[in-house]
C-alpha cells in the first residue's frame, strides 16, 4: 500500500515537473517574440516610412484611424514611450511567470521564494491591466493633440483582456498570501511537534 501511494505521488510530481518545464519553454519563446514585435512597433511609430514594411501604418482613435505619418515627431515619441511602458510591464510579467515555472520544475511549491514569485506575478498582472486601461485614453489624447481644442478625443475603453488580467492578478495575489500563511502555519506545527 505504501509503495502504491509513493509511486502515485512520484508520477504526479513528474507530471508537474513536465508541465512546468513545457510552460517555461513556452514563455521563454514568447519573450524574444515580444521583443521583436515591440521593436517593429517602435520602428513603425517613430519612422512612418518603415511602417510600410511592418504593416503598422495607422492608429485607431474611436471610430476613425490616423496615419503615423500625419503625427509630429513629439506625438510619435510620446506614443513610443507609452508602447515601451506596456512592453516593460508585459516583459516583467512574462519573466516572473518563467521564474515561477523554474521553481515549480524544481518542486519548490511552498518555498518562500515561490510564494513571493506568485505574489509578484499577481502584482505585474494588475499593473499591466491598470496601465492598459490608462494607455488607451492617453494614446488617443496624444494622437489628437494637434487638433483644435474642441476636436481632441479621449477614448476610454475597457475590454475583456483588462478585466481578465486584473482578475487573474488579484487571484494570484490572494493565492500567494494564503499559501504564505499556510506555509507559516505548517512551519509552526513542525516546531511544536
N, C-alpha and C positions, 0 to 999 in steps of 0.2 A: 504494500500500500504506500509506504513512504517513498519507494523508488518511483512509483507511478506519479505521485504528486511532484517529485523533484523533476522528473522527465517532462511533465506537462509545463511546469514553471520554466524550465530551460527552453522549451520550444517557444513559449510566449515571449521570453526575453530576446531570443534570436529574431523573432518577427519584429519586435520593437526596434532592435538594432538595425535590421534591414530597412524598415520603413524610415527610420531617422537618417540612415545613410543615403537612401534614394532622395529624400527630401533635401538633404544637404547639397547633393549634386545638382538637383533641380534648381535650387536657389542660387547655387554657385554659377550656373549657366545664365541665370536671369540677370545677374549683376553686370557682366560685360554687355549684354543686350541693352540694359538700361543706360549704360554709359554711352553706347553708340547712338541710341535713339536721342538722348539728351544732346549729344554733340551735333547731330543732324538738325535738331530743333533750333539750337542756338545759332548754327550757321544760317539756317533759313530765315530766322528772325533778324539777325544782325546784317546779313548780306542778302537782300532780296533777289539779287541776280543769281545767287546759288540756289534759291528756292525752287527754281525750275528743275534742278537736278534731284532735290529731295522730295518734291511733291507737295511741300507745305508752302503755299503761296498766299493764303488768306487766313484771317482770323474771324470767327463768328462773333457778332455782337447782337444779342437778342435775336431778331428775325433777319438781320442783314449780315453781310460779310464785308470785310475791308482788306484790301491788299496790303501786305507788309511794305511794299514799295511806296505806298502813299503815306506812310508814317515817317515822322522825323527820326533822326538818329537817337535823340533823347528818349522818344517813346519806345523805339525798338530796344534800346539799352535797358529801360525800366522793365519791359516785358521779359527780357533775358534774365534779369535779376529775379523776377517772380518765378520763372521756369527753373532757375538754378536752385532756388529755395525749395521748391517742390521736389526736385531731384534729390537734394540733400536729405530731406525727410524720408523719401522713399528708399534711398540707399541705406539710411540708418535702420529703417525697419527691416529691410531685407538682410542686412548684415547681422542684426540681432537675431533674426529667425535662424540664420545659418549657425550662429554660435549656440543657440538653443538646441538645434539638431545635433551638433557635435557633442554637446553634453549628454543628450539622451542616447546617442550612439555609444557613449562610454558608460551608460547605465547610471548616470547621475540624476536620478529623478527627484530626490528630496534634498540635494545638497544646497547649501546657502547660495552658492553661485548660480545654480539652475533656477532657483526661485527668484533671485534678483533679476535674472535674464528674462523670466516670464513677465515680471512687473515692468521691466524696461521695454519689452516688446509692446505691451499694452499702452505704455506712455507714448511710444513712437507712433502707434496707430492712431491714437487720439489726436496727437499733434498733426499728423497727416490730414485727418478729417477736418480739423479746425482750420488749417491753412487752406485746404481745398475749398472750404466754404467761403473763406475771406478772399481767396485769389480771384474768383470769378468777378465779383464787383470791382475789385482793384484793377484787374486787366481790362474790363470794359471801360472804366474811367480813364485809364492810360490811353487806350485806343482812341477815345473820343475827346481827349484833352485839347486838341487843336480845333474842335468845333466851337461855334459861338456858345455863349453861356447857357442859353435856353435849350440847346440841342445835345448837350452832353448826356451820356447814358450811364447809369449804374445798374447793371443787370445782376440781380440776386437770384440764384437758383440753388435748390437743394435736390440732390438726386439720391438714388438708392446706394450708390457707392460710398458716399459720405456717411450715410446713416449706418450702413453695414460696417464700415471701418470704425466708426465711433462706438457702435455696439460691441464689436469684437474686441476693441481696445479696452473698453470698460470691463468686459467679461474676463479678459486676461489679467487686468489689474486685480479684480476681485479674486480670481482663482489663485494668483500669486500670493496675495495677502492671506487667504485661507490656508494654502499649503504651507506658508511660513509659520503660521500659528500651529498647524498640525505637527510640523517638524519640531517646534519648540516643546509642545506637549509630549511628543514621543521621547525627546531627549530627557525631559524631567522624569518621565516614567522609568526610563532606563537607569537614571541616577538613584531613584528611590529603591528599585529592586536590586 
